[in-house]
């Protein structure tokens, strides 16, 4: 029986093709594995998981997360009147802020933290709300039930109403004199919104956030009383206030729901009145302490011996001046040459005049200490002769 070599040739040529196809089929799983991390990275939204879905007041749960920014500071809160779909309806006012916890993610964006179970101020449905404190805003919610806490339905939505900012926002108002001394700076955020939906929006609740530096905004609720009809617009003014002594560059953000509608920069001047106050305090207080210290030293210092016995010249007793008229008469009678005694004068009057003259001379000598008894003027000394007199 003869063999034909013809049929064997196709088998030899087809085997390399089959091997190539088999190699491609073997590489498909590897390619799928290589492309998987890329898809996971694209879906890298922050995620939160809980160790327990329900716990009572006083208990404790473990909150874990992944997909967050590396080394980010997060805040963990238990909030009422909230769902992951609608978020925290009442804002942070619906959360147990006093019993929250802070945690920092690792280099891979993961964390694990124990959180005490407390009752929020609003009824359930409740969630564990995780949000960033610094940097880019990110948040995530996980369903949680507080055992024994009251439950109520969520507030009804306003329908299909949708608000949008139609004009540029601005800040109105000026700083007062008290702001120069550290009072809280205050302004009014003015903006115009329009209802782009098909249902009216009644009494919308906005959120005003203030951020300084790299920190995330701190949100506060501001409710506007009024109704915006479909296709209509309205001008809204909301108060904005910073903390006492705030200064520097701030960023004011406006948020409605979960959407940030506008941002407005705000430069706040430094309160120089506070600096002036401290400078004056550093000058006045040391001066007052110095004066008080000097007064105390002057009060308690020892006095020199015998200083209490000395008298000041103002306290010296002066001799009494008696018989001034008689003294004058006696002097005149004694010094005036050629004077004669009046008729009827007695020897007693002459003696009194001489006694008065001696007393006056002694008093003059006592009052004028620079005259010595020898140099004092006297009546008994001969008067100096003048040239030309005998």
Secondary structure by P-SEA (a helix, b strand, c coil): ccccaaaaaaaaaaaaaaaaaaaaaaaaaaaaaaaaaaaaaaaccbbbbbccccccccbbbbbbbcccccbbbbbbbbbccccccccccccccccccccbbbbbbcccccbbbbbbbbbccccccccbbbbbccccccbbbbbbbcccbbbbbcccccccbbbbbccccbbbbbbccccccccbbbbbbbbbbbbcccccccbbbbbbbbbccccccbbbbbbbcccccccbbbbbbbbbbbccccccbbbbbbbccccccbbbbbbbbccaaaaaaaaaaacaaaaaaaaaaaaaaaacccccccccccccccccccccccaaaaaaaaaaacccccccccccccaaaaaaaaaaaaaaaaaaaaaccccccccccccccccccccccc
